[in-house]
Amino acid sequence: MSNIDYSDKIPNNVNLANDRTLQRALEHWQPRFLDWWREMGPNDFASVDVYLRTAVGVDAQGWAHYGTVKMPDYRWGIFLADPIANRTIGFGDSFGQPVWQQVPGEFRSQFRRLIVTQGDTEPASVEQQHRLGHTCPSLYDLRNLFQINVEEGRHLWAMVYILHAYFGRDGREEAEELLARHSGDVDKPRILGTFNEPIEDWLSFFCFCYFTDRDGKFQLKSLAESSFDPLARTCRFMLTEEAHHMFVGETGLGRIVRRTLEVMKEIGSDDPEAIRRRGAVDLPLLQRYLNYWFSSSLDLFGSEVSSNAATTFASGIKGRPDETTQYRDHVCSDSTFEIEVPDGRGGVVKDTSPMRNAMNEVLRDAYVRDCEIGLKRWNMQIKRAGYNFELKLPSNRFRRAIGAWANIPTDLEGRPIGREEYDRSLPGWLPSASDRDYVKSLMQRVVEPGKMAAWIAPPERGVNNLPVDYEYVRLN
Ligand code: BYC
């Protein structure tokens, strides 16, 4: 196992000290990163002590080391998963050949585009969550938010390392740009749509962690299959951290459902108004938030049929999640994939695409199946409590802004409908202004150790075997 050297200015397991030029370039970027963190990160909490996990090694024992840290002192570093001996290319035209330790010149721009897109999402999410700490429902949740924030910062470091180490001057310029674009900025927005959506309440935050971080899981798993080995190793390690972000989303939403069911039982009613009078989140309201964040996150997979996707698969740049274990045909040069597209007359028609061009859709399908797992769990809770309500994912076609269904009005089941009917129905399908006002009214900060806001149940257990009422953040 490669050890991480924490005596270095930039902790790393890539022997940075042996490459003075690269080390100097990254040490030059480091204060800019810290300036960005101070300006765009959870800066109002810079002086508080947070119980955080920091990686001290990339194997199972080393990556989860806990301690109390002030966030600006977090040791953001560069950690690659250990190399796999004799690894070969797992998919595409060069299947079976040795993986690359450098970027082949002919694939440079495609690699750069994907690495920049991946890197752009990481600081974007920190910017989106910039002010959430002020309205935390508990110290436990506040700590989880900060853990996610520092790790997204580290994921930015992961991509910046690859850009600096393998893309020369272009890479250094892209690394600067990653700090210059900002979520929601009119002139310099983040690259992908969802990362420009504001996250101003914790219900949105939990939905983001559940749906958007899960896109992160699928994209990172695809890049972890890459023939460019340093990128694959970087993404493999990022995935260990990403799992916690999805855990926060799934348990956060599950705790909201649990609390709502408790309130429904107490008042003996499922009337949304009555539930709101008790300060909880009624299930139809939750459903509208799920509709919003799920449909936004679906766009992150790109178009159903994409020549970019075909090229990156053929070239060995980006594979499918678990390429080796989940698929038998790793070349996909003559297979096809069936997709449903609008027929241009208000209906739906089946179309057949070469498999390579449909890789975004293959990923999206796997993603949707993964999203369904949490809903099954929450629906089980609801059913066990004796209620008839079922949370559902809307159709893949609903409210899309990218791909074949972009701007085609459909209902939640994906049936094409007229524009007027769509506009009329939307307030029932997505959070309305009054829904958002209500959710905002719930966002009162609770910072007494062990106490929870009235709209969310406590977690089943604390962090790292500590009790739920541990003081995870010392606000001094
Ligand atoms: N919004 O052929 P197309 C994460 C662009 S999340 C705006 O359809 P392609 C995280 C696309 O960029 C994971 N633009 O798609 C989660 C392209 O533009 P250019 C992030 C969009 O290229 C939470 C054009 O449309 N990682 O880690 O096959 C917290 C045509 O593209 C959108 C990645 O995304 C959109 N939604 O695939 C923190 C992996 N969708 O280049 C972190 C890297 C598409 O022509 N990225 N476009 O100007 C990729 O693999 C691919 O770029 C995409 C798009 C899957 C995003």
Boltz pocket constraint, residues with backbone or C-beta under 6 A from the ligand:
constraints:
  - pocket:
      binder: B
      contacts: [[A, 113], [A, 114], [A, 115], [A, 117], [A, 118], [A, 121], [A, 122], [A, 125], [A, 152], [A, 191], [A, 192], [A, 193], [A, 194], [A, 208], [A, 212], [A, 213], [A, 214], [A, 215], [A, 216], [A, 217], [A, 219], [A, 220], [A, 296], [A, 299], [A, 300], [A, 301], [A, 302], [A, 303], [A, 304], [A, 305], [A, 306], [A, 307], [A, 308], [A, 309], [A, 318], [A, 360], [A, 402], [A, 403]]
      max_distance: 6.0
